[in-house]
Amino acid sequence: MAEHPELSAQERAGKAFPVSWDQFHRDCRALTWRLNEVGPFHAVIAITRGGLVPAAIVARELGVRVIDTVCIASYDHNKQGDLNVLKGVSPDTAKLGGGTGKGLLIVDDLVDTGKTGRMVRDLLPDAHFATVYAKPKGRPLVDTFITEVSQDTWIFFPWDTALSFQPPIRDGAA
């Protein structure tokens, strides 16, 4: 697929993968089952904003009480742009990981191109990095994930969608 900078990432992606709240919760619990074999973890670090919901579910299921965030802006609605660290991990959380992230769990909803993942890996190189979904370009940066989707898939997360009428695939089928 040729690159078209004037198109949004969503428009270039083409394939839609809608995820309901129920499915997302099941996928987060499946992720937790895998992580339970890897831990224990001293803290969970959510990459905001997409990692907030899965981090809450994972932390609850693993019984981890220390939850922190690393705030990195990379998307403006549906266009991926330059990365900007808005907030790093707190000094207290970093200390739990010995300054390198050992024993810390980083959680995000998705690894896409890997740009955000690379930045967080640079901050905490020894942390365990888990995502619910992974695309091929970013997958090598992730230690644990549940579902791989193609690079040209756009995931519609439940917090970004609302129920609405969907016309039938074939015209006149209604």
C-alpha positions, -999 to +999 in steps of 0.1 A: +000+000+000+015+033-010+020+059+017-003+089+015+006+114+042-026+134+037-046+104+048-051+096+085-038+063+099-074+051+101-080+059+065-048+042+054-055+011+076-087+001+058-095-029+079-118-023+109-115-044+141-142-033+165-137-045+201-166-045+226-162-039+264-169-076+270-142-087+245-117-062+258-122-074+294-118-110+283-086-102+264-072-083+294-079-113+316-063-136+291-032-113+292-032-115+330-032-153+329+000-151+308+015-124+330+008-144+362+034-169+350+060-141+345+056-120+377+055-111+404+056-074+396+064-045+420+042-020+401+021-016+369+028+013+347+001+023+322+010+040+290-017+067+287-043+069+277-049+036+260-031+016+286-052+029+315-081+004+312-060-027+306-036-017+334-064-014+359-077-048+350-043-064+351-033-047+384-066-059+400-062-095+388-025-097+398-031-079+432-006-051+424-014-020+443+012+004+430+000+018+397+018+046+378+016+062+344+039+073+317+021+098+295+032+099+259+012+117+232+015+101+198-020+103+183-041+133+176-075+115+173-066+093+144-032+107+131+001+094+145+026+122+149+057+131+169+061+116+203+060+138+233+066+127+269+041+146+290+049+128+323+075+102+331+074+074+357+075+087+393+108+085+412+092+062+438+081+037+410+114+039+392+132+031+425+110-001+428+125-012+395+161-003+405+162+025+380+161+000+350+125-013+354+133-048+366+102-061+383+080-035+367+052-042+343+044-017+315+009-021+300-007-006+269-037-014+248-018-018+215+017-017+201+014-003+165+046+010+148+066+006+180+076+042+183+059+046+218+072+012+229+108+021+219+106+053+239+092+035+270+118+008+266+145+035+266+131+048+299+128+013+316+149-012+296+144-041+320+107-038+325+083-064+312+062-048+284+027-062+278+000-052+254-034-066+246-030-063+209+001-061+187+008-052+151+038-067+132+060-035+132+058-031+170+055-068+181+093-073+186+092-047+214+065-065+234+073-093+258+037-105+262+005-099+241-028-116+234-039-109+198-019-100+167-036-080+140-023-070+106-005-036+103-033-023+081-060-030+107-076-001+127-088-012+161-119+005+174-117+004+212-149+005+232-141+039+247-138+053+212-171+040+199-209+042+205-237+020+194-252+030+161-271+015+132-248-003+107-262-007+072-260-042+057-229-051+037-250-057+005-272-028-007-309-035-003-303-064+022-322-046+050 
